[in-house]
Amino acid sequence: MEFAERLAKERRARLAAERLLEQKSRELFAANEKLAMHARSLSDQIVEQRQVVKSALTEAEALKGRSGPRAYRRRDGGTAALGFNQQYQGRFCRV
């Protein structure tokens, strides 16, 4: 009976290991799916951000070539168009 008991014990251990492997495989698959979705989301955000930057650069280039009053950004974050708004007496830096 000792041989039969060892065989049964080994079989139970093997079945438990197979169940654990199946569970871990499902968890790994789910984690990979979640990571893939997150990667796609990040990729979409990058594409969107590049479009925003391209649009801003295009607009900046268009504003550089425009004649008339220039827009300046104050160091504290405010803006003013020189020649039209003289209420700002602070320092200005070109945008």
N, C-alpha and C positions, 0 to 999 in steps of 0.2 A: 504494500500500500504506500510505502514511502515514495516510490517512483510515480505512482498515480497522483499523489498529493503534490509533488514537485511539478509535475506536468500541468496540473490544474492551476497551481499558483502562477506558473510561468505564463499560461494562457490568459489568466485574469490580468496580469501585469501588461502583457502585450496589447490586450484589448483596451485597457486604460490608457496606455501610451498612444494608441491609434486615435482614441477619442480626444485626447489632449492635443495631438497633432492636428486633427480636423478643426478643433476649436481655435487653435492659434492660427491656422491657415485662414479661417474666416475673418478673424480679427485683423490679420495682416492685410488681407484683401480690402477690407473696409477702410483701414488706415491709408492704404495706397490710393483708393478712390477719393478719399477726403483730401489728400495731398494734391492729387491731380486737379481736383476742382479749385483748390486754393491757387495752384500754379496758373490755371487758366484765368482766374479772377485777377491775379497780379499782372499777367500778361495784358489783359484787357485794360487795366489801369495804366500801364506803361504806354500802350498805344494811344489812349485818350490824353495822357499828359503830354506826349510828344506832339499831338495835334494842337493842344493849347499853347505849347511853347512856339510851335511853328506859326500859329496865328498871331501870337504876341510879337514875334520877331518881324513878321510881315507888316503888322500895324506900326511897329517902331520904325521900320524902314520908310514907310509911307509918311510918318510924321516928321522924320528927319528931312525929307525933301520938301515939306510944306513951308511956304513963306508965311510971315505974319508973326503974331506973338508966340513966344515959346512957352511951353508948360514946364514948370520947375516944381520939384518936390522939396518941401522943407525938411530939414533934418529931423523934425519931430513928427514927420509923417504927413503933414498937411500939404495941400497943393495950392498953387496960385498961378494965374496966367499973367505974366508981367505986362503992364500996359493997361490992364482992365481991373485988376484987383490990388489996390495999394494998401489994404488994411494990414497986411502982413509986413512986419518990420524985421523979422528974424532973418537968419542966414538961409540962403537957398543953395541947392546944388542941382545941377542939371540931371534930368532923368534920362 
